[in-house]
């Protein structure tokens, strides 16, 4: 498989989109319900509410670590904003959904604190979002090796 990168930089925002032939509430559930997030990203635990911390398991990563995240905004079923700080830096994520005639678009934005690692971050999000698509479609999961380093230049050229 040779996936095509979709992500674009707009200033310090890395933006990726995916489209689903599904109602917005169903796509929202794929982004927010622990049993559904476990299918593509990893499960999460905690009291889900704005300003509250949760723990998210990075199920696709080596050793499947747990990450502390904060829910910055939760506007069901249209917007979820999360943030975290780890060994790789600060993560500020914004997921917005819009539905038109039964088709829902996900706009995934990472507000970058610097563009130096976009060549690694961009392919990673392409991979995770394609895992989301596969989990919803029932198709085989993609392989990360198809994304990195193949997509690195696409993202670095936009800095």
C-alpha positions in Angstrom: 0.0 0.0 0.0 1.2 3.5 -0.8 -1.1 6.0 1.0 -1.2 9.6 -0.2 -0.5 12.3 2.3 -3.3 14.7 2.9 -2.0 16.9 5.7 -1.2 20.6 5.1 0.4 23.3 7.2 -1.5 26.5 7.7 0.9 28.7 9.7 1.6 26.7 12.8 -1.4 24.4 12.3 -1.1 20.9 10.8 -4.5 20.1 9.3 -5.7 16.7 8.1 -9.2 15.7 7.0 -11.1 12.5 6.5 -14.7 12.0 5.2 -17.1 9.4 6.3 -20.4 8.3 4.9 -22.0 8.3 8.3 -24.0 10.6 10.5 -22.1 13.0 12.7 -23.2 11.2 16.0 -21.7 7.9 14.8 -18.4 9.5 13.9 -18.4 11.4 17.2 -18.7 8.1 19.0 -15.6 6.8 17.1 -13.7 9.8 18.6 -15.0 9.7 22.1 -16.2 6.3 23.3 -13.4 4.3 24.9 -14.4 1.0 23.2 -14.4 2.7 19.8 -11.2 4.7 20.3 -9.5 1.4 21.3 -10.1 0.1 17.7 -7.8 2.8 16.2 -5.9 4.8 18.7 -6.3 3.3 22.1 -8.7 3.2 25.0 -9.0 6.0 27.5 -10.0 6.3 31.2 -11.3 9.1 33.3 -14.1 11.6 33.9 -14.7 13.1 30.5 -15.5 16.7 30.9 -13.9 20.0 29.8 -10.9 20.9 32.0 -10.7 17.3 33.3 -7.7 15.0 32.9 -8.0 11.6 31.3 -5.5 8.8 30.5 -5.2 7.6 27.0 -3.4 4.4 25.9 -1.2 4.7 22.8 -2.1 1.2 21.7 -0.2 1.4 18.4 3.1 2.6 20.0 5.8 0.3 21.3 5.0 -0.8 24.9 1.5 0.7 24.5 2.2 3.6 27.0 -0.5 5.6 28.8 -0.5 9.4 28.3 -2.1 12.0 30.5 -4.3 14.3 28.5 -6.6 17.2 29.3 -10.0 17.7 27.7 -9.9 21.4 26.7 -13.3 21.5 25.0 -16.1 19.1 24.4 -19.0 20.4 22.3 -20.9 17.2 21.4 -21.1 16.2 18.5 -19.0 18.9 16.7 -15.7 19.6 18.6 -13.2 17.9 20.8 -10.0 19.7 21.9 -7.3 17.9 23.8 -3.9 18.7 25.1 -0.9 16.9 26.6 2.7 17.3 27.4 5.1 14.4 27.0 8.8 13.6 26.3 8.2 14.8 22.7 6.7 18.2 23.6 3.3 19.8 23.9 0.3 18.5 22.0 -2.7 20.7 21.3 -5.3 18.9 19.2 -8.6 20.1 17.8 -11.0 17.7 16.2 -14.1 19.2 14.5 -16.9 17.4 12.7 -19.4 18.8 10.1 -22.2 16.8 8.5 -23.9 17.5 5.2 -26.5 15.1 3.7 -25.3 12.1 5.8 -21.6 12.6 5.1 -19.4 13.7 8.0 -16.0 15.4 7.6 -13.4 15.3 10.3 -11.0 18.2 10.4 -8.1 17.2 12.6 -5.8 20.0 13.7 -2.6 19.9 15.7 -1.6 23.4 16.8 2.2 23.0 16.6 4.6 24.7 19.0 7.3 24.4 16.4 7.6 22.9 12.9 10.9 21.1 13.3 9.3 17.7 13.9 6.5 18.0 11.3 8.2 15.4 9.1 7.6 12.8 11.9 4.3 14.1 13.3 2.5 14.4 10.0 3.0 10.8 8.9 2.0 9.7 12.3 -1.4 11.4 12.2 -2.0 10.2 8.6 -1.4 6.7 9.9 -3.7 7.1 12.9 -6.5 8.7 10.9 -6.3 5.9 8.3 -6.6 3.5 11.3 -9.8 5.3 12.2 -11.1 4.9 8.7 -10.2 1.2 8.6 -11.8 0.6 12.0 -15.0 2.1 10.8 -15.0 0.4 7.4 -13.9 -3.0 8.6 -10.9 -3.0 6.3 -7.4 -4.2 7.2 -5.4 -1.8 9.3 -2.6 0.1 7.6 1.1 -0.5 8.4 3.1 2.4 9.8 6.0 1.6 7.6 3.9 2.7 4.6 3.7 6.2 6.1 7.1 6.9 7.5 9.6 7.8 6.1 7.7 7.9 2.8 5.6 10.9 3.8 8.3 12.8 5.6 9.4 15.0 2.7 5.7 16.0 2.0 5.4 17.5 5.4 8.9 19.0 5.7 8.6 20.7 2.3 5.7 22.8 3.8 7.8 24.3 6.7 
